Amino acid sequence: METDKLKKMVDAAKMYYQLDYSQQEIAKKLGISRPTVSRLLQMAKEEGIVQIKILDPTQDNEILARGLEERYGLEKAVVVSAPQNENRIVKKYLGEAAAGYLHDIVKDGDSIGVTWGTTLHEVAVNLQSKHVRNVRIVQMNGGVSYSETDTYAYEIVHLFGKAFNTTPHFLPLPAIVDHMLVKQAIEADRHIRKILDMGKNTNIAVFTVGVPDNDSVVIRAGYFNFEDLQVVYSRAVGDICCRYIDMNGNLCSEELDRRTIGIDLSELRRKEKSILVAGGPCKVEAVYGALRGKYPNVLITDQFTAKTLLEREPDGEPDAGGAGQQAERVPAGRPPVERQPVVDRGPGE
């Protein structure tokens, strides 16, 4: 090929594909006709000077989803493309994806149990109305805060009810009380017992995982005393419905669990669809613990979290029952326990 023609071909390709010039603009700069530019660009592709590669993020996400399903025994994994691995941004994309997934699967007669926190709030505000009949929405765990922290419990349940054309059932109680006897007295009330039984009998559960740090909605809600915080900070990787778990998905404290109001974690394993919506760099360990405990059968997460979960070395099947016996530890970045009020620094779940 003539050197002059080859140079024009390369120049035309650079201007068109790298500088976003139009073919008319290229023709003017090179002193040739627009049809000639078109022929040069076509020849550049045929000669291999221009090679077009299409990256389909949805295809990569499908591969990640299949990998998660196989590795962790999930019925379904949905992997969302988030533009940045930043907790606030990831949460927004997860909310949109989970809302879309629920819109697709909810049908007449379903009973849906929901928890609370900022991740579930993102799901709730993104729900689109769907005309279904006889759907029941139930709050699965208490969400009344002892502090000024907003758990979003009421708003989430209300928005779920609005989206699925039903009157929701609230659980207007704290998530954790100071004494087991207080919990027993509360649950003895027949009206409370009815709501708790509804939550137990839902066929769909939608929940997230929290992270035990000072930004946690659960911790900021004021449920814990000094001794409780010692247990949570030293043993837990996260919480599900305010029940704290270790890396293997085992309960960190039977005593704390006996003071927690709401659905038992074992009940999540029995759901037709037990949907965990969680992701972001701070939640990887908590998601891993939940998966090891076999609590969800559906996971909605982001591509960064999915890749990290698939890179984890399998280390045997979890011990699904009983309290964990792992040694106490304080992960890097977790705040020290101090005898002072927790500072309100913004939503964490």
C-alpha positions in Angstrom: 0.0 0.0 0.0 1.2 3.5 -0.9 2.8 5.3 2.0 0.6 8.4 1.4 -2.6 6.4 1.4 -1.6 4.5 4.5 -0.9 7.7 6.3 -4.3 9.1 5.4 -5.9 5.9 6.5 -4.2 6.1 9.9 -4.9 9.8 10.3 -8.6 9.4 9.4 -8.9 6.5 11.9 -7.3 8.5 14.7 -9.5 11.5 14.1 -12.7 9.4 13.8 -12.2 6.9 16.6 -10.0 8.8 19.1 -10.8 12.5 18.6 -14.5 12.0 17.6 -14.3 14.1 14.4 -17.2 13.6 12.0 -16.4 12.2 8.5 -17.1 15.6 7.0 -14.6 17.3 9.3 -12.0 14.7 8.5 -12.6 15.2 4.8 -12.0 18.9 5.1 -8.8 18.5 7.2 -7.3 15.9 4.8 -8.5 17.6 1.6 -10.5 14.6 0.3 -14.2 13.8 -0.2 -16.4 12.4 2.6 -17.0 9.1 0.6 -13.2 8.7 0.5 -13.0 9.1 4.3 -15.7 6.4 4.6 -13.7 4.0 2.4 -10.5 4.7 4.3 -12.2 3.9 7.6 -13.6 0.7 6.2 -10.2 -0.3 4.9 -8.6 0.5 8.3 -10.9 -2.1 9.9 -10.2 -4.7 7.1 -6.5 -4.2 7.4 -6.5 -4.6 11.2 -5.4 -1.0 11.8 -8.7 -0.4 13.7 -9.8 -3.2 16.0 -13.1 -2.8 17.8 -13.6 -4.5 21.1 -17.0 -4.4 22.9 -17.0 -4.9 26.7 -20.4 -6.1 27.9 -20.6 -5.5 31.6 -23.9 -7.5 31.8 -22.1 -10.5 30.4 -19.3 -10.2 33.1 -21.9 -9.8 35.8 -23.8 -12.9 34.6 -20.5 -14.9 35.0 -20.0 -13.5 38.5 -23.6 -14.3 39.4 -23.2 -17.9 38.2 -20.0 -18.2 40.2 -21.7 -16.9 43.4 -24.6 -19.4 42.9 -22.2 -22.3 42.6 -19.8 -21.3 45.3 -22.4 -20.4 48.0 -25.4 -22.6 47.0 -27.7 -19.8 46.1 -30.8 -20.2 44.0 -30.3 -16.8 42.4 -27.6 -14.1 42.4 -28.0 -10.7 40.9 -24.8 -8.7 40.3 -25.2 -4.9 39.7 -22.6 -2.7 37.9 -21.8 0.2 40.2 -19.5 2.9 38.8 -17.4 3.2 42.0 -16.7 0.9 44.9 -18.0 3.4 47.4 -20.6 2.5 50.0 -23.0 5.3 49.3 -22.9 4.9 45.5 -23.1 1.1 45.7 -26.2 1.3 48.0 -28.0 3.4 45.4 -27.5 0.9 42.6 -28.4 -2.0 44.8 -31.6 -0.3 45.8 -32.6 0.2 42.2 -31.8 -3.4 41.3 -33.5 -5.0 44.3 -36.6 -2.9 43.7 -36.7 -4.1 40.1 -36.2 -7.7 41.1 -39.1 -7.6 43.6 -41.3 -6.0 41.0 -40.7 -9.0 38.8 -41.2 -11.8 41.3 -44.0 -10.6 43.6 -47.3 -12.2 42.8 -50.8 -12.4 44.1 -51.0 -13.9 47.6 -47.3 -13.4 48.5 -46.4 -12.5 52.1 -43.3 -10.3 52.3 -41.2 -9.7 55.4 -38.9 -6.6 55.5 -36.3 -5.3 57.9 -34.9 -1.8 58.0 -31.9 0.4 57.6 -30.5 2.7 54.9 -30.0 -0.1 52.3 -33.6 -1.2 52.6 -34.7 2.4 52.5 -33.0 2.7 49.1 -35.0 -0.4 48.0 -38.2 1.0 49.3 -37.9 4.4 47.6 -37.2 2.8 44.3 -40.2 0.4 44.3 -42.6 0.8 41.4 -46.3 0.2 42.0 -47.5 -3.2 40.9 -51.2 -4.3 40.7 -51.2 -7.5 42.8 -53.9 -8.8 45.1 -53.8 -10.2 48.6 -50.2 -9.4 49.2 -49.1 -9.0 52.9 -46.3 -6.8 54.1 -44.9 -7.4 57.6 -42.1 -5.8 59.6 -39.8 -8.6 60.7 -38.0 -7.0 63.6 -38.4 -4.0 65.9 -37.1 -0.7 64.7 -38.0 1.9 67.3 -34.9 3.9 68.2 -33.8 4.8 71.8 -32.0 7.8 70.3 -32.8 10.4 67.6 -31.4 8.1 65.0 -33.9 7.3 62.2 -34.0 3.6 61.4 -36.4 4.2 58.5 -38.5 1.3 59.8 -41.9 3.0 59.4 -41.2 4.6 56.0 -39.8 1.3 54.5 -42.8 -0.8 55.6 -45.2 2.0 54.4 -43.5 2.3 51.0 -43.6 -1.5 50.5 -47.3 -1.5 51.3 -48.0 1.3 48.9 -46.0 -0.4 46.1 -47.9 -3.7 46.4 -51.3 -2.2 47.1 -51.8 -3.4 50.6 -52.0 -2.2 54.2 -48.7 -3.1 56.0 -48.3 -4.6 59.4 -45.9 -2.7 61.7 -43.9 -3.9 64.7 -43.7 -0.7 66.8 -41.1 -1.9 69.2 -37.3 -1.6 69.8 -35.1 -4.2 68.2 -33.3 -5.1 71.4 -34.4 -4.7 75.0 -32.3 -4.7 78.2 -33.6 -7.9 79.7 -34.9 -11.2 78.4 -37.9 -11.0 80.8 -38.9 -7.7 79.1 -38.8 -9.4 75.7 -40.9 -12.3 77.0 -43.5 -10.0 78.4 -43.7 -8.0 75.2 -44.0 -11.2 73.1 -46.7 -12.5 75.4 -49.1 -9.8 74.1 -51.5 -11.4 71.7 -51.3 -8.5 69.2 -47.5 -8.5 69.2 -47.5 -12.3 68.9 -49.7 -12.1 65.8 -47.3 -9.7 64.0 -44.3 -11.9 64.9 -46.1 -15.0 63.7 -46.9 -13.2 60.4 -43.2 -12.4 60.0 -42.3 -16.0 60.7 -44.8 -17.2 58.1 -43.9 -14.9 55.2 -42.7 -16.7 52.0 -40.5 -13.8 51.0 -38.0 -12.1 53.3 -36.0 -9.0 52.2 -33.1 -8.0 54.5 -29.6 -6.5 54.5 -26.5 -6.9 56.7 -25.2 -4.2 59.1 -21.6 -3.6 60.0 -20.7 -3.2 63.7 -19.1 0.2 63.9 -20.1 3.6 65.2 -21.8 4.5 61.8 -24.1 1.5 62.3 -27.8 2.4 62.5 -28.3 -0.4 65.1 -25.5 0.9 67.3 -26.5 4.5 66.9 -30.1 3.7 67.8 -28.9 3.3 71.4 -29.7 -0.4 72.1 -26.4 -1.4 73.6 -24.6 -0.9 76.9 -20.9 -1.0 77.4 -20.7 -4.8 77.8 -22.9 -5.3 74.7 -20.6 -3.2 72.6 -17.5 -5.2 73.8 -19.1 -8.4 72.5 -20.3 -6.8 69.3 -17.0 -5.1 68.4 -14.8 -8.0 69.3 -16.7 -11.0 67.8 -19.1 -9.8 65.1 -18.6 -9.3 61.4 -22.2 -8.0 61.0 -25.8 -8.3 61.9 -28.9 -9.6 60.2 -32.2 -8.3 61.7 -30.1 -7.0 64.6 -28.8 -10.5 65.4 -25.0 -10.4 65.4 -23.1 -13.1 63.6 -19.4 -14.1 63.2 -17.5 -15.1 60.1 -19.1 -18.5 60.0 -22.6 -17.1 60.3 -23.0 -18.3 63.9 -24.6 -16.1 66.6 -22.0 -14.1 68.5 -23.9 -14.0 71.8 -26.8 -16.2 72.9 -27.5 -13.7 75.7 -27.9 -10.8 73.3 -29.9 -12.8 70.9 -32.4 -13.7 73.7 -33.1 -9.9 74.1 -33.7 -9.3 70.4 -37.2 -8.9 69.2 -38.1 -10.2 65.7 -37.6 -13.1 63.4 -35.0 -15.8 64.3 -32.2 -16.2 61.8 -33.1 -19.9 61.4 -36.4 -18.9 60.0 -34.7 -17.1 57.0 -33.4 -20.5 55.8 -36.9 -21.8 55.4 -38.2 -19.0 53.2 -39.2 -19.6 49.6 -37.2 -16.5 48.8 -34.7 -15.2 51.4 -33.3 -12.1 49.7 -30.1 -10.4 50.9 -29.4 -7.0 49.5 -25.9 -5.8 50.4 -22.6 -4.7 49.0 -19.9 -2.1 49.2 -16.4 -2.3 50.7 -17.4 -2.2 54.3 -19.9 -5.0 54.0 -17.9 -7.8 52.4 -17.2 -9.6 55.7 -20.8 -9.4 56.8 -22.1 -10.7 53.5 -19.6 -13.5 53.7 -20.8 -14.4 57.2 -24.4 -14.4 56.0 -23.6 -16.6 53.1 -21.6 -19.0 55.3 -24.6 -19.2 57.6 -26.9 -20.1 54.6 -29.4 -17.4 55.5 -30.1 -16.1 52.0 -31.0 -18.1 48.9 -31.0 -14.9 46.8 -28.2 -12.4 46.8 -28.3 -8.9 45.2 -24.8 -7.3 45.3 -22.4 -5.2 43.3 -19.6 -6.5 41.0 -16.8 -5.4 43.4 -18.3 -7.4 46.3 -19.0 -10.3 44.0 -15.4 -10.5 42.8 -14.1 -10.3 46.4 -16.5 -13.1 47.6 -15.4 -15.3 44.7 -11.7 -14.7 45.5 -12.2 -16.0 49.1 -10.6 -19.4 49.7 -13.3 -22.0 50.5 -12.5 -23.3 54.1 -15.1 -25.9 54.7 -18.8 -25.9 55.5 -20.0 -23.6 58.2 -21.4 -24.8 61.6 -24.9 -23.5 61.1 -26.1 -23.9 64.6 -25.2 -22.5 68.0 -23.1 -19.7 69.2 -19.7 -19.2 67.6 -16.6 -20.1 69.5 -14.1 -18.1 67.7 -11.5 -16.0 69.5 -12.3 -12.4 70.3 -10.8 -10.0 67.8 -11.0 -6.3 66.9 -10.7 -5.8 63.1 -8.8 -2.9 61.8 -10.7 0.3 61.6 -13.3 -0.7 64.2 -13.6 1.9 67.0 -12.5 1.2 70.6 -15.3 0.7 73.1 -15.5 3.8 75.4 -17.9 4.5 78.2 -19.5 7.5 76.5 -22.5 8.1 74.1 -22.0 7.0 70.5 -21.7 10.0 68.3 -24.3 10.4 65.5 -22.3 10.6 62.3 -24.8 9.6 59.6 -26.4 6.4 58.4 -24.3 3.3 58.2 -26.5 0.5 57.0 
